[in-house]
């Protein structure tokens, strides 16, 4: 029975991934056709809706791809995290890195960038100051993304890790609202690295998202 359920879930996941991928083509066609809409307001609104649809599809595909077959490689995690911080800083956000100048670890770098990027994006949506901290303890990697926003009540932290669940402040689908997949993707990446994602209170206020990861190059 367990094998049948697993097979069914895997088949549904592959089907959803295929549908999400195939929907990219008609969205692209609609985007091209929308350029011929004479009314500038209608054209802008149509493009806005198509961009939201595209973002939603990319988020779903990112979540479905989180269980990657890519082998871990030796990388400088400190440099990767600093790069993520710089990308957000270049867009005007106050995002800083705290940790060692170099940190050679064995992970899947693209997945780590995706997970940390999602956490930082979530933090910048609700806070004005964000810190990405890195520490190493034996074979465990700890990455924390801290913000000074309103935080998440204890009774809602577990629910926020579920797909498509968004915070109260982000329930309306506007330019700043997410699709409720960022934390789920980060959690899936952590699980794929033998770890987990914890949502903790930051002091004196805000949220502390802690990624606990296993260094594949240690402890074997």
SULGINOR-V756519 format. One record per helix or strand of 3 or more residues. SS is the DSSP state (@ for helix, = for strand). FROM is the first residue (numbers start at 1). TO is the last residue. If there is no record, write none. Layout:
SS FROM TO
SS FROM TO
//
This chain:
@ 2 34
@ 40 64
= 73 76
@ 77 90
= 94 98
= 104 107
@ 109 126
= 129 137
= 140 147
@ 154 160
@ 168 170
@ 182 192
= 196 201
= 207 214
//
